[in-house]
Amino acid sequence: MTVPTDPNCFLKALDGQVALIVGATSGIGRAVVDAFLRCGAHVVAFGRSEEKLRELVASSQSFARALATYAGDATDHHDLDRAATLAVDRFGKLDTLVCTVGAFDYYRTILDYDTETLSSAFEELFRINVLSYILAVRASLPYLLRQPSSIVLTLSTASFYPEGGGVLYGASKFATRGLVTHLAYELAPRVRVNGVAPGGTIGTNLRGLASLREQDKRVDDATGDRAQRIQRSVPLQVAATPDDHTAAFVYLASHRLSRVVTGTIINSDGGRGVAGTVRVAHLVEEIS
Ligand SMILES: NC(=O)c1ccc[n+]([C@@H]2O[C@H](COP(=O)([O-])OP(=O)(O)OC[C@H]3O[C@@H](n4cnc5c(N)ncnc54)[C@H](OP(=O)(O)O)[C@@H]3O)[C@@H](O)[C@H]2O)c1
């Protein structure tokens, strides 16, 4: 049985807010753009593909006046500075930032790397998964600090447990979890900072690293029967889609719904945490 997320229950939750969404052209980020527009936000969608941004605009015609796009590289602070400025120029302010950029390491253990590929993979993965978030926050802060504001970062079950990825992906996602805590502390009381930690999610475009020649390899294609594996690995026995996570982003971004919430992470992961740190697939098989 699938229970669809009802975006209408959050209608108007983001009325009057202006959001920069970095990593907006596919997967979870794309679903967040749609949800934010439906919930009343004005959105600057940041992506690296002009073609995908044009498709986004074409499929969001009913929100044309609430949507602007910026094509750039999320690891380049100049691009992020210009995107933050675009939000203010176009919509008058910037009070919400969402970071959803990401790349994957295909579960590589430390022994799967030689020392040279370990360094280049580390640099590329941490630039995408960690530095892009830090740069987006820094670029947005001059505007976020002008009024009560909100930042939502995209973490992962790999921010908590070793099975969500390999050693580099896991370390990068632990780092973004650290960012939530540090930034929530440093930026209070003006800016709330929270995270959403999705579990395995199907129907996204998550891909590997160019330094490992895996930039065109999609996680969904590459790991066969992924939906079934995800279902077997979590107590709720569900494989999430991007839409399953959007309500968590809306809630944490909304000044109206979560004005007293900061430094929090919503684990949107089928209950992975209640099964402890051993391989839950085995536990679920035993009890079912
Ligand atoms: N999929 C999962 O199972 C899962 C589980 C837990 C957490 N997450 C996390 O969720 C977030 C979103 O992932 P997703 O699964 O939705 O994958 P996705 O569809 O690939 O989304 C990631 C987005 O990041 C963009 N991006 C990557 N590098 C960029 C750069 N340098 N500059 C600008 N944009 C860049 C991609 O652009 P393009 O469209 O041009 O490729 C894409 O739109 C990531 O942080 C991921 O780690 C995913």
The ligand as a Tripos MOL2 file, in Angstrom:
@<TRIPOS>MOLECULE
LIG
   48    52     1     0     0
SMALL
NO_CHARGES

@<TRIPOS>ATOM
      1 N1         19.0750    8.8450   -3.5860 N.am      1 LIG1
      2 C1         19.2500    8.3630   -2.3460 C.2       1 LIG1
      3 O1         19.0600    7.1600   -2.0970 O.2       1 LIG1
      4 C2         19.6760    9.2930   -1.2390 C.ar      1 LIG1
      5 C3         19.6100    8.8200    0.0780 C.ar      1 LIG1
      6 C4         19.9970    9.6480    1.1230 C.ar      1 LIG1
      7 C5         20.4660   10.9170    0.8500 C.ar      1 LIG1
      8 N2         20.5380   11.3630   -0.4310 N.ar      1 LIG1
      9 C6         21.0580   12.7180   -0.6450 C.3       1 LIG1
     10 O2         20.0320   13.5050   -1.2080 O.3       1 LIG1
     11 C7         20.6190   14.5750   -1.9720 C.3       1 LIG1
     12 C8         19.9600   14.5890   -3.3430 C.3       1 LIG1
     13 O3         20.2900   13.3890   -4.0200 O.3       1 LIG1
     14 P1         19.3440   12.6970   -5.0960 P.3       1 LIG1
     15 O4         19.3060   11.2620   -4.7780 O.co2     1 LIG1
     16 O5         18.1010   13.4590   -5.2600 O.co2     1 LIG1
     17 O6         20.2780   12.7890   -6.3870 O.3       1 LIG1
     18 P2         20.2040   13.6950   -7.6930 P.3       1 LIG1
     19 O7         18.9090   13.4620   -8.3810 O.co2     1 LIG1
     20 O8         21.4410   13.4190   -8.4790 O.co2     1 LIG1
     21 O9         20.2800   15.1560   -7.1220 O.3       1 LIG1
     22 C9         21.5030   15.7920   -6.8600 C.3       1 LIG1
     23 C10        21.5390   17.0900   -7.5910 C.3       1 LIG1
     24 O10        22.8130   17.6870   -7.3690 O.3       1 LIG1
     25 C11        23.1960   18.3150   -8.5700 C.3       1 LIG1
     26 N3         24.6250   18.5590   -8.5790 N.ar      1 LIG1
     27 C12        25.6190   17.6860   -8.3490 C.ar      1 LIG1
     28 N4         26.8040   18.3080   -8.4200 N.ar      1 LIG1
     29 C13        26.5370   19.6060   -8.6920 C.ar      1 LIG1
     30 C14        27.3310   20.7510   -8.8900 C.ar      1 LIG1
     31 N5         28.6740   20.7200   -8.7910 N.pl3     1 LIG1
     32 N6         26.7270   21.9250   -9.1640 N.ar      1 LIG1
     33 C15        25.3720   21.9940   -9.2470 C.ar      1 LIG1
     34 N7         24.5630   20.9530   -9.0710 N.ar      1 LIG1
     35 C16        25.1470   19.7620   -8.7960 C.ar      1 LIG1
     36 C17        22.7400   17.3580   -9.6480 C.3       1 LIG1
     37 O11        22.7000   18.0370  -10.8990 O.3       1 LIG1
     38 P3         22.3760   17.2670  -12.2660 P.3       1 LIG1
     39 O12        20.8850   17.1790  -12.3350 O.co2     1 LIG1
     40 O13        22.9400   18.1640  -13.3010 O.co2     1 LIG1
     41 O14        23.0430   15.9420  -12.1800 O.co2     1 LIG1
     42 C18        21.3780   16.9560   -9.1080 C.3       1 LIG1
     43 O15        20.3830   17.8460   -9.5350 O.3       1 LIG1
     44 C19        22.1320   14.2930   -2.0030 C.3       1 LIG1
     45 O16        22.7550   15.0780   -1.0240 O.3       1 LIG1
     46 C20        22.2070   12.8220   -1.6190 C.3       1 LIG1
     47 O17        23.4420   12.5300   -1.0130 O.3       1 LIG1
     48 C21        20.1380   10.5890   -1.4860 C.ar      1 LIG1
@<TRIPOS>BOND
     1     1     2 1
     2     2     3 2
     3     2     4 1
     4     4     5 ar
     5     4    48 ar
     6     5     6 ar
     7     6     7 ar
     8     7     8 ar
     9     8     9 1
    10     8    48 ar
    11     9    10 1
    12     9    46 1
    13    10    11 1
    14    11    12 1
    15    11    44 1
    16    12    13 1
    17    13    14 1
    18    14    15 2
    19    14    16 1
    20    14    17 1
    21    17    18 1
    22    18    19 2
    23    18    20 1
    24    18    21 1
    25    21    22 1
    26    22    23 1
    27    23    24 1
    28    23    42 1
    29    24    25 1
    30    25    26 1
    31    25    36 1
    32    26    27 ar
    33    26    35 ar
    34    27    28 ar
    35    28    29 ar
    36    29    30 ar
    37    29    35 ar
    38    30    31 1
    39    30    32 ar
    40    32    33 ar
    41    33    34 ar
    42    34    35 ar
    43    36    37 1
    44    36    42 1
    45    37    38 1
    46    38    39 2
    47    38    40 1
    48    38    41 1
    49    42    43 1
    50    44    45 1
    51    44    46 1
    52    46    47 1
@<TRIPOS>SUBSTRUCTURE
     1 LIG1         1 GROUP 0 **** ****
